[in-house]
Amino acid sequence: MRADLPVVPDRDTARELLGSELQKPEYAERESLLVRAITWVMERLDEIDWPDASMSGAQLGIVVVVVVAVIVLIAWLVAGPVRLGRERTRSAQVLGAEDTRTAAQLRASADAAASAGDWRTAVVERFRAVVRSLEERVVIEPRPGRTAQEAAADAGARLAAQADGLRAGADVFDGVEYGDRVATADDDAALRALDAEVTAARPEVPA
C-alpha cells in the first residue's frame, strides 16, 4: 500500500483510488457490462457507513482490506482480459520488428528446411515469405506485429482471386506456429503454390 495513503480511507479517498485506476486507457476498451459493474461498486461506496475513531484496530484493518480488495478486483476484471488479449496478439505475429529478412531469404530458409525434412520450419518460413513478398510489392503496407489473419485479410482485399488461399495459408501458419498442428510435406507444397500464385497475381487498384 502507498505510504502517502491514510491508514483508513474515507469515502472520497476510496472513490478517488477507484476512479484514478479506471482512468487508464485499457479500461475504455471493455464492454458496457463491466462499466455498469464498476458504476455499481462506486455507488455502493457512497452507501458505506465509514468508520469513526471508536472502532477497534482490527475493525479498521478489515475496512481497509475490503476497500483495497474491491479496487484490485475491479482492476483485474477490467484490465486483465485487455492486457492478455494484447499479449496474445503480439505472440501471434507473422514477422517481428527484428526480422528484416527479404522474401528471397525467407524462401531460401524454407527450402533448406524442406530439404532436411523439417516441415514445421518450412511451412512457417514459407508463409512469412508470402507476407514479406506482399510487403515488398506494396500490396500491403509493411507493419511489424501483423498477425497471419490480418495479413491474409489485408492482401485478400487487393488480391480477390487469392483471398481464400491466403486465409487457408494463414490457418496453416497459425496452427503450426501457435497451435498443435503437425506440418506435412503437403502443407509446404500448398504454401509453395500459394507463394507462386500470389507472386504472379496483379493487385487490384483500390477504388
N, C-alpha and C positions, 0 to 999 in steps of 0.2 A: 504493500500500500504506500502511496506517496506520502513523504514526510510532511508536506505542507497541508494535508487534508486534516480537518478537525477529527478528533477522536470519535465523536458521534455525529455523523452528517445530519443536518436538518433537512426539511422538505426541499428548500430551494437548492441546497448543495447537491442533494441526490438527483434532482431534476437536471441540474447543470451537468453532473457527471454523465448521466444517460444521454442528455441532449448533445453534448460535445462529442461523445463517442459516435453518435448516429450521424454526425456531420461528415464523416469520412465518405469518400466517393463511392466505395463499394456498396454502401447501403442503398444508394439511389438505384442500384441495378436490380434489387429484389422486387418481387411482385407485391400487389396491394394487400394480400392476405397477411404477410408479415408486417407490413406497415400498420395495418389495423391492430395487430397484436401488440406492436410497440406502443401505439396510442393508448391501448387498454392498460398497459403496465404503467404508463405515465399518469393516467387518470387515477389508478389505484394509489400511486404515490401521494396524490393530493388528499386521499382519504385516510392515510395512515395517521394514527394518534402518536405523534413523535414524542420520545421520552423526555422527561424532565430530570432535574438533579436528584429527585427522590429515588430513582431506580438504582438497583444494585449494579456493581461492576459486571456481574455475569449477564444480567438482563441487557445492559448497554452493549456488551460484546455480541450478544445474539442479534440485536438490531443491526449492528454494523455488518456482521457476516451475511445477514439476509439481504441487505441493500446491495452489497458488493456482489453477492451471488446472482441477484437478478440482473445486474448490469452485465456481468460476464456471460450469463446465459444468453441474453439478448444479442450480445456481440457475437457469440459463437453461432447462434442460429442464423443471424443475418449475414455476417461476413464469411463464415466458414465455407458454405457452398460456392460463393463467388470466387474466393481465392482458390478453392480446389478446381473449379472449372478453368480458371486461368492457367493453373499448373498443368492440367491435362492438355489444354490447347498448346502450351509450349512444348510438352513432351511429344505431341503428335505431329510435329513439323516435318516437312519433307527435306528442306535444306536449311541448315542453320546459318547464322551470320558468319560463322567461322569457316564455312565450307565454300571456298572460292573456285572449286574445280569447274572446268568447262564441260560442256556436254560431251565433247570428244574424250576427255579424260574419264568421265563417268562411264561412258560406253566401254572404254578400254578396261576399266576396273571390273565391269560386269562380264565382259568377255573372258577375262582372266579367271574370274570366279567360276564361270560356267565350265571352262576347260578343266578346272580342278574338281568339278562336281559339287561345288558349293552353291547350291541353288538358292539358298536364302540370300546370300550376299549378291548373287547375280540379279535376282528379282528386285531387291531394294535399290541397288545401284542403277539398274536399267530404268526404273520408273523415275528416279532422280534425274537421269539423263534426259528423259522426256520433258520433265518440268524445266530443266535448265535450257534445253533447246528452245522451248516455247518462250523463255525469257530472252534468250539471245536474239530471237527473231522478232521480239517485241510483240508477240501475240498476246502475252500477258506481261504486266509490269513486274520487274524484279521486286520481291518482297520477302525478306528473311522471316522465318516463322510461319509461313503459309502452310496449312495442312494439305494433305493429299486431296481431300474432298474439295477444299477451296480452290486448289489449282485446277482440278478437273472441271469444276463449275465455271471458273473464270475463262478457261480455254474453250470449253464447250459452247460458251456464248458466242465465240467467233469462229469456231470450227464445228458447225452443227452436225455435219456428217460423222464426225468422230466423237461426238459428245458421249454416246453410250459406251464406246470403247474406253474413253478417258475415265468415266465413272467406274467401269469394271476394273481398270488398271489401278485406280485409287483404292478400290476394295481389296485387291490383292496385296498392294503395298501395306495398307493398314493391318490386314490380317497377318501378314508375315512379320512385319517390323514391330507391331504393337499388340498383336493378338497371339493365338495359338495355332494359326495356320502353318502347315508344313509346306514349304515351297517345293515345286517339282520342275522338271525339265519342260513340261508343257506350259507352266506358268511363265517361265523365261521365254519360251518361244512365242507365247501370246504377246508379251510385252515387247519383244523384239519386233514383231509385226506391227504393233501399235506405234512404236517409235518410227518405223519406216513410213507408215501411213500418215502420221501427224507431220513428219518432216516434208512429205510431198504435198500436203494439203495447202491450199491458199486461203488464208483467213478472210472472213467477210469484213467489209468495211463498216464500222459502226454507223448507225443512222444519225 
